[in-house]
Amino acid sequence: MRLFALFSFFIVAATLLNPATAQESTEDRSENSELSATDIAAVQQFGDTLGIAEWLGPLAPVALSPFFGITCLSGMSLFGQGWIAQDNAFLGEASPLHHPAVFWIFLGLTLLTSIPRFTKVSKPLAQAVDHVEAWSGIITMIVLKFLLSAGDLPAEQPDLVQLGVFSVTTDVLLASAAALNIFVINAIKFFFEMLIWITPVPAIDAIFELSNKTACGLLMAIYGYSPMIATAINAVMFLIAAIMFRWVYRREIFFRTMLLDAVLALFFPRVAVEKNELYVFPATALGPIPARARCVLRRADIGWTVTQQTLLSSNTVVQLEEADCRCQMQPGWFTNSMDVSGTTTAQLTFSRRFNGCLAELAEAMNANLNENSGERGKLQAELA
């Protein structure tokens, strides 16, 4: 939260220190008052002329690389007056982005977060702060949006959009759309970054990062030339990402859980088994539960239950009766698994977090432990 507050402070400071609105210290009080009124009117006009295309156009490149995307926006506002679209109010001199401090701050953040992505050794650190960067980009864009709309006259009635029984202002609706757009596209990018990180090719991490920055820069250049074309490209990218989102997001959680728990197991190898439950990920669909969905496997009186917890709907529960099934725990290289055989056949993958006490875990879950599993060498099957 301190990082988000720092971003907001810099943008507000950039608005106050904008050279286009700075006044000479030798001017008298009355002249300053008159210029302040002029500045307020300019901000009001700027808020009115900020169209939907100017707002939605840069969201895709910001989603691909939040800090670098905002750096490009600020750089175009400062140095691109000769070639950017003349009617692009978002990049005009009255924009909070039109200040050197904003440009250099976000350029520094870009270097700080991008350089660790070039090697496999340092990339986990960059991946750990990736979501912080994404949410920072969301917060920054929303702060920009409301700063640009702050000049509306208080007496004016804000535009309202009716959503069923709810009414929201246009600014809130656009800010929500921006947050959703950045979150969805960034989630797809994060998933591919994890796949590339576990790929045993040394240079592929640097190639992907350079490609990501190049794509971000090209999309920003298109936005500077034509916000309408950039908005159309953003809509296509968001549609593709939205179609892939559910499939990708389940696997993102799977890989993130396996990686983080594997690291934790190195530093804290012994973990007490306090509950007869375990977070598992079905390798294939288990009834109504899709593959790689995060579930809770619990020991029950008549067997086991596999529960997929959802936020907006009731939980999905699959019952495995002990009379019809048996469970066998299989250690692996990257993941472990609870193999269910009998009437229902399933492979429930779980992390290496409890590798120091697999025997106790197997006893708590009433499962057989096969420590000499012939499946240990099948790393590709574990990652499928």
Beta strands, then each sheet from edge to edge (+ up, - down):
strand 1: 160-163
strand 2: 166-169
strand 3: 277-282
strand 4: 295-300
strand 5: 303-308
strand 6: 316-321
strand 7: 325-330
strand 8: 336-342
strand 9: 346-350
strand 10: 368-369
sheet 1: 1+ 2-
sheet 2: 6+ 5- 4+ 3- 9+ 8- 7+ 10+
end
